[in-house]
Amino acid sequence: MGVATAALRSAPFARGYNEAHKGLPLADNVFEHDLNARWNYERGRLFAACFKGPLKFKRRIHMQALYAFATAVNCGSII
């Protein structure tokens, strides 16, 4: 679960997740020099399509979000 929580905790993931929920278009040039951050941004946007609940509770990852992300990764929806 370490990789999943690392992605969920990253700022680019949260940014992608929040932007997708707000209906904002894909940010083209964000994180172009940091491939890992770009992937986490994309994962956040993908996750927003399959999970509508809260990402965090206070400063901690919400358990429902963690389970939903693990399920999405395991079924191949998110790589």
N, C-alpha and C positions, 0 to 999 in steps of 0.2 A: 504494500500500500504506500510505500515511501514515494514512488514516482508520482502516483496519483495525488497525494497530498501536496507534493512540491508544486505540481502544476496548478492545483486549486488555490494554493497560497500566493501564487505569483501575481504581481500587479498587472502584467499584460493580460493574464487570463481574466481577471476581474474586469478590466477595461473592455475586453472583447465581449464578455458576458453582458455587462451593463449596456454597452452600445447596441448590441443585438436586441435586447429587450426594449430599448427606446426606439427601435426602428431606424437607427442611423445606418448610413451606408458603410461598406467595408472601407477602412482607412488603408489606402494603398501604400504610402511611404512610411508607415510607422514601423519602427524596429527593423529597418532594412539592413542594419549592420549587425544585428544580434539575432541569429537564426533561431536560437532556443526561445527567445522572447517572442519572435514572430509566430512560432509554432504554438506557444501558449496562448497568444492572442487569438489565433485561428481556432484552437480547441475551445476557448471560452465562447466564441461565437457559435460553434457547433453545439456546445452543451446547452446554450440558451434555447436552441430549437427543440430540445427534448426534456428540459427541466424548467419549470416555471416557478419553483419555490425560491426561498431565500438562499443565497450562497453562503452567507455567514450569519452567525448569531454572536453579537458583540464582536470580538476579535477572533473567534474560533470558527472553523469550517463547520457548517451545519451537517449533522450526521446524515440527514436525508440527501443532501447534496453529494456527500461522499459516496454513499451507496449508489445513487443514480449515476455518478460519474464512473464508478467501477463497473457497473452494469453496461454502460455505453461503450466503455473500452473493451470489455470482455466479449460483447456481441459484435464488435468491429465498426460501430457507428463513429467512433473517435479513435484515431491512432496516435 
